Each structure stands twice: as structure tokens, then as C-alpha cells.
Amino acid sequence: MTLETDRTLLDGFRQGRRWALERVYALYVDGVARYIRNGFAFESGGTSVRFAGAPSEFHLEDWVHDVFMRAFTDAARSQYDGIRPYGPYLQRIARNLVIDELRRKEHQLRAHVEELPEPQATTDYAAEGPVSPEIQAERRQLDEHVRAYAAGLPPRERQVYQLRFVEGLDQKEVAARSGLSASKIKTSERRIRTRFYKYLRELGWLDESAPAPDAEAREEVGHA
């Protein structure tokens, strides 16, 4: 059962009935917590970055609570049309809330985001502790997608991808290892990121709310 398919629940929710709000909370709280715990991509200062996930259970609990506080206001309940899936609607609220909070505390923004793509982030989960079988399966599938993406890159970009994003070298080290100029390395990075977004969107891993590549990267891909 979901909010968009149960009309009785939807009517009670729109009226602000306590039983309906409690039911909606129970249905969606785990999904909201998982979304914030696992992180998401967004745009910051013209750069595509990824929020690495709630830094602690304390932050997670606070953010989840605040998401539902926003979602259950009269304005938010009236804005929901009852047609679109409610889970992604809550994710957008969570996304905006977390980004606003991080931008108010710039030191947290720097500490908890990273430039995309981050291939190692899909394979190193040891520090996270136990996760559900469902999340483990999703991560294995995403690992496979990332490997397939990297294997399909043109030779120059595959080399840059390996040196820059897998081995973690800086641009000067990549230049020394590859013999490529700084401008070619930067161009390859922008193309890698842009195509990575497109690839994940086509697979359904990123929805329409995910940040679009910048105009410069789109133009370069168009001329590739």
C-alpha cells in the first residue's frame, strides 16, 4: 500500500488526520532514513558532488524528523497531488533540507561531499557497519554498472578514469603518468562525469531531480 494508491489514506492525509499521518510516517520513514544514510548527488558551486550520507545516527535522526515536519505542514500536504509516487516527493524534501543545512555550515559541506564520480565509494562499505540484504544487492548491482561504464570509455578517458578516480592521483600525477596535457585531463574528467550521469539516468539510478551536467560539459560531449 502507498499513499498514492490508497484513496482513504490520501483523504485522511490531506485533512491532517492523526491516524493518516501516523500511517504515512510508518510507510515511508525507513525509505527516507535510507536515502539520507546512503547519500545523493547534487550541484555545488558549478561542480557535481555527492553527499556521502549522514555522518552520525544523531544527524540522521534529526534530519528524518525534520523531513516529516516539513512534509506534514498544511502547505506541503496540499501541494502533493496524490498522483506522483510519494517516496520520491519525500526524497526531494530530504535532499533540499540536507543541502540547506550543509550550506549553512560550510565546514560540514566540505567534510561530507566529494566530487563525482566516486567509483571506490561503491565498493568500500566496511566502515558503515551492517546493512540490509536489499541494500547489499543494490550495491553489487551498482558496482557492476560502474565497471561496465568504465570498460566502455574511450581509451584516453578510460586511462584518466583509472588514474584519477580509481588510483586517486591528482592532475599533475596523471599528467606525469599519462603524458596528457592538463587541458586534456580536465576535458576528459568533464566528459567522464557527464556521461556517467547520463549512463546512470538511462539505467534508472538517477531521477530527474539529479543535477544536470554543466553547459560546458554538455557542449564537449556533443562535439565528441
Secondary structure as UniProt FT lines:
FT   TURN            3..5
FT   HELIX           7..14
FT   TURN            15..16
FT   HELIX           18..38
FT   STRAND          40..44
FT   TURN            45..46
FT   STRAND          47..51
FT   HELIX           57..71
FT   HELIX           74..79
FT   HELIX           86..104
FT   HELIX           106..112
FT   STRAND          113..115
FT   HELIX           119..122
FT   HELIX           126..128
FT   HELIX           133..151
FT   HELIX           155..160
FT   HELIX           161..166
FT   HELIX           171..178
FT   HELIX           182..203
FT   TURN            208..209
FT   HELIX           215..223
//
